């Protein structure tokens, strides 16, 4: 029996969370593969936990206080899942809706990989426009945060430098080398995990086609918007969903060393100077 431990963190998106689980449990699975789902209810006040327990009683609902956000919520789910040592860990955002055949494609890509330690990334598209939104990424130079999405092939597997964590499959062998996602306040953890995998020689493979639908997030305040007052941009930039200074430094120091002294101030300087 091959266990696919699915890791999901949620906060007050009951309808989306239920829809995500519905798509997940509708997936066809290869022979001898089974799903175990670990859902972190990060301080939901909209009845998400009760709705999930009623509709999907097999899901392990893990309560939290609302302070975890995506990265730490994923860590908590992963810590619980790892106790049973499953063959695969599936990262899945609760606003990411799997298409039919998604798990067969992800698992099939992993099984055909030349190394048992690998990560398979699923590409996502916007449900309304079909535009590519999340998936595998390519480094554009030496800066570890300058990335571009890799368009999936209809039939072929491509390689990536890192990835978005909306839909990704980590094999047991990769986990045994890398461990679980590192602690960041919200984002950065997926890019960091991919770059660490690359450094360890663990292939990051992009499954063929689009395996899921997920619209691009639209934060209330964008630090990139020069039309906003600088203090609002700075607050958005340094907040949990932006680039918290401590997280940003640790990420850069890990991946570029002394060049962090050059890269770290750049986004804050751009905001402070109104660019």
C-alpha positions as CSV (number, residue, x, y, z in Angstrom):
1,X,0.0,0.0,0.0
2,X,1.4,3.4,-1.0
3,X,0.1,6.2,1.2
4,X,-0.2,9.7,-0.1
5,X,-0.3,12.1,2.9
6,X,-2.0,15.3,1.8
7,X,-1.1,18.4,3.7
8,X,-3.5,21.3,3.8
9,X,-3.7,24.5,5.9
10,X,-6.9,26.6,5.9
11,X,-8.3,29.7,7.5
12,X,-11.9,30.8,7.1
13,X,-12.5,29.6,3.6
14,X,-15.0,26.9,4.3
15,X,-16.6,26.7,0.9
16,X,-13.2,26.6,-0.9
17,X,-11.8,24.1,1.6
18,X,-14.8,21.7,1.1
19,X,-14.6,22.1,-2.6
20,X,-10.8,21.3,-2.5
21,X,-11.5,18.2,-0.5
22,X,-14.3,17.1,-2.8
23,X,-12.0,17.4,-5.8
24,X,-9.3,15.5,-3.9
25,X,-11.5,12.6,-2.9
26,X,-12.9,12.3,-6.4
27,X,-9.4,11.6,-7.8
28,X,-8.8,8.2,-9.4
29,X,-5.8,6.5,-7.7
30,X,-3.3,4.1,-9.0
31,X,-3.6,0.5,-7.7
32,X,-2.6,0.1,-4.0
33,X,-2.5,3.9,-3.4
34,X,-4.5,5.5,-0.6
35,X,-5.1,9.0,0.6
36,X,-4.6,10.2,4.1
37,X,-5.5,13.9,4.6
38,X,-4.1,16.2,7.3
39,X,-5.9,19.5,7.5
40,X,-4.7,22.3,9.8
41,X,-7.7,24.4,10.9
42,X,-5.7,27.6,11.7
43,X,-8.2,29.4,13.9
44,X,-11.2,29.2,11.6
45,X,-14.3,30.8,12.9
46,X,-16.6,30.0,10.0
47,X,-17.3,26.3,11.0
48,X,-14.7,24.8,8.6
49,X,-13.6,22.1,11.0
50,X,-17.2,20.9,11.8
51,X,-18.1,20.9,8.1
52,X,-15.0,18.8,7.2
53,X,-15.6,16.4,10.0
54,X,-19.2,15.9,9.0
55,X,-18.6,15.5,5.2
56,X,-15.1,13.8,5.3
57,X,-14.7,12.0,8.7
58,X,-11.5,10.3,7.5
59,X,-9.7,13.7,7.4
60,X,-7.4,14.4,10.4
61,X,-8.4,17.9,11.5
62,X,-5.6,19.6,13.5
63,X,-6.6,22.7,15.4
64,X,-4.4,25.8,15.6
65,X,-4.8,29.3,17.0
66,X,-4.8,31.3,13.8
67,X,-1.1,32.4,14.0
68,X,0.4,29.8,11.7
69,X,-0.5,31.0,8.2
70,X,0.5,28.8,5.2
71,X,4.1,27.9,6.0
72,X,3.7,27.0,9.6
73,X,0.4,25.4,9.0
74,X,2.0,23.1,6.4
75,X,4.7,22.3,8.9
76,X,2.2,21.2,11.5
77,X,0.4,19.0,9.0
78,X,3.7,17.5,7.9
79,X,4.9,16.8,11.4
80,X,1.7,14.7,12.0
81,X,1.8,13.0,8.7
82,X,5.5,12.0,9.1
83,X,4.7,9.9,12.1
84,X,3.3,7.2,9.9
85,X,6.2,7.4,7.3
86,X,4.1,7.6,4.1
87,X,5.5,7.1,0.7
88,X,4.5,10.5,-0.6
89,X,3.6,14.0,0.8
90,X,1.2,16.0,-1.3
91,X,1.2,19.8,-0.7
92,X,-2.2,21.2,-1.6
93,X,-3.5,24.7,-1.1
94,X,-7.2,24.8,-0.1
95,X,-8.0,27.1,-3.0
96,X,-6.4,24.7,-5.5
97,X,-8.9,22.5,-7.3
98,X,-7.4,19.3,-8.7
99,X,-8.5,18.2,-12.2
100,X,-9.4,14.6,-12.9
101,X,-6.2,12.5,-13.4
102,X,-4.1,14.9,-11.3
103,X,-2.8,12.3,-8.8
104,X,-2.3,9.7,-11.4
105,X,-0.1,12.2,-13.3
106,X,1.9,13.3,-10.3
107,X,2.4,9.8,-9.0
108,X,3.2,8.5,-12.5
109,X,5.8,11.2,-13.0
110,X,7.4,10.4,-9.6
111,X,7.6,6.6,-10.4
112,X,9.2,7.3,-13.8
113,X,11.9,9.5,-12.2
114,X,15.5,8.3,-12.4
115,X,15.9,8.9,-8.6
116,X,13.7,7.9,-5.8
117,X,14.3,11.3,-4.2
118,X,12.4,13.8,-6.3
119,X,9.7,16.4,-6.1
120,X,6.9,16.5,-8.7
121,X,5.2,19.9,-9.3
122,X,1.7,20.4,-10.7
123,X,0.9,23.4,-12.8
124,X,-2.2,25.5,-12.0
125,X,-4.3,27.7,-14.3
126,X,-6.9,30.3,-13.7
127,X,-10.4,28.7,-13.7
128,X,-11.9,31.6,-15.6
129,X,-9.2,32.6,-18.1
130,X,-7.0,29.5,-18.3
131,X,-3.9,31.6,-17.7
132,X,-0.9,30.0,-16.1
133,X,-0.9,31.0,-12.4
134,X,1.4,28.6,-10.3
135,X,3.8,25.8,-10.8
136,X,7.4,25.1,-11.6
137,X,9.9,28.0,-11.7
138,X,13.1,28.8,-13.4
139,X,15.9,31.0,-12.0
140,X,16.5,34.1,-14.2
141,X,20.0,34.7,-12.8
142,X,21.9,34.6,-9.6
143,X,19.2,36.3,-7.5
144,X,17.2,33.4,-5.8
145,X,13.9,35.4,-5.9
146,X,14.0,36.4,-9.5
147,X,12.0,33.6,-11.1
148,X,9.7,32.8,-14.0
149,X,7.0,30.2,-14.4
150,X,7.8,27.2,-16.7
151,X,5.0,26.4,-19.1
152,X,4.1,22.7,-18.8
153,X,4.3,20.5,-21.9
154,X,1.3,18.6,-22.9
155,X,3.1,15.3,-22.8
156,X,6.7,15.7,-21.6
157,X,8.2,16.1,-18.1
158,X,10.3,19.3,-17.6
159,X,12.8,20.1,-14.9
160,X,12.6,23.1,-12.6
161,X,14.8,25.2,-10.3
162,X,12.1,25.6,-7.6
163,X,8.3,25.8,-7.4
164,X,5.1,27.3,-6.0
165,X,3.7,25.1,-3.2
166,X,0.1,25.1,-4.4
167,X,0.3,21.5,-5.7
168,X,3.5,19.5,-5.2
169,X,4.4,15.9,-4.5
170,X,7.4,15.1,-2.3
171,X,8.7,11.6,-2.2
172,X,9.7,9.9,1.0
173,X,13.3,9.7,-0.1
174,X,13.3,13.5,-0.8
175,X,11.8,14.2,2.6
176,X,14.5,12.0,4.3
177,X,17.1,14.2,2.8
178,X,15.5,17.6,3.2
179,X,13.2,17.2,6.1
180,X,10.0,19.3,6.4
181,X,9.6,22.9,5.2
182,X,11.5,25.4,7.2
183,X,9.9,28.0,9.4
184,X,8.8,31.2,7.7
185,X,6.0,33.5,8.7
186,X,3.9,32.8,5.6
187,X,5.4,32.4,2.1
188,X,9.0,31.9,1.0
189,X,9.0,28.4,2.4
190,X,8.1,26.7,-0.9
191,X,10.8,28.6,-2.9
192,X,13.3,27.9,-0.2
193,X,12.4,24.2,-0.2
194,X,12.9,23.9,-3.9
195,X,16.2,25.7,-3.9
196,X,17.5,23.5,-1.1
197,X,16.4,20.4,-3.1
198,X,18.2,21.7,-6.2
199,X,21.4,22.2,-4.1
200,X,21.1,18.6,-2.9
201,X,20.8,17.3,-6.4
202,X,17.1,16.3,-5.9
203,X,15.3,16.7,-9.2
204,X,12.2,18.9,-9.3
205,X,10.0,17.6,-12.1
206,X,7.1,19.4,-13.8
207,X,4.3,17.0,-14.6
208,X,2.7,17.3,-18.0
209,X,-0.2,19.6,-18.6
210,X,-2.3,21.6,-16.0
211,X,-3.3,19.4,-13.1
212,X,-5.3,22.0,-11.1
213,X,-7.1,25.3,-11.2
214,X,-6.2,28.2,-8.9
215,X,-6.7,31.9,-9.3
216,X,-3.9,34.3,-8.6
217,X,-4.1,35.8,-5.1
218,X,-4.9,39.5,-4.9
219,X,-3.6,41.0,-1.6
220,X,-5.5,44.0,-0.3
221,X,-2.4,46.1,-0.3
222,X,0.4,45.5,-2.8
223,X,3.8,46.9,-1.9
224,X,4.6,46.9,-5.6
225,X,1.9,49.5,-6.4
226,X,3.6,53.0,-6.6
227,X,0.1,54.6,-6.5
228,X,-0.2,53.7,-2.8
229,X,1.2,55.9,-0.1
230,X,4.7,54.8,0.9
231,X,3.7,53.9,4.5
232,X,1.0,51.5,3.2
233,X,3.5,49.9,0.8
234,X,6.1,49.5,3.5
235,X,3.5,48.0,5.9
236,X,2.5,45.5,3.2
237,X,6.1,44.7,2.3
238,X,7.2,44.1,5.9
239,X,4.0,42.2,6.9
240,X,3.6,38.5,7.1
241,X,2.3,38.2,3.5
242,X,5.1,40.4,2.1
243,X,8.8,40.1,2.8
244,X,9.2,40.2,6.6
245,X,12.8,41.4,7.2
246,X,13.9,38.4,9.2
247,X,12.5,35.8,6.8
248,X,13.9,37.7,3.8
249,X,17.4,37.8,5.4
250,X,17.4,34.1,6.3
251,X,16.3,33.1,2.9
252,X,18.9,35.2,1.1
253,X,21.7,34.2,3.5
254,X,20.9,30.5,2.9
255,X,21.0,30.7,-0.9
256,X,23.5,33.5,-1.7
257,X,25.6,34.0,1.4
258,X,27.5,37.3,1.4
259,X,25.5,38.7,-1.5
260,X,22.6,38.9,0.9
261,X,24.1,42.2,2.1
262,X,23.4,43.5,-1.5
263,X,20.0,41.9,-2.1
264,X,18.4,42.3,1.3
265,X,17.9,46.1,1.3
266,X,16.7,46.4,-2.3
267,X,12.9,45.9,-1.9
268,X,12.7,48.2,1.2
269,X,14.8,50.9,-0.6
270,X,12.5,50.8,-3.6
271,X,9.5,51.4,-1.4
272,X,11.1,54.1,0.7
273,X,12.2,56.0,-2.5
274,X,8.7,55.6,-4.1
275,X,9.8,53.3,-6.9
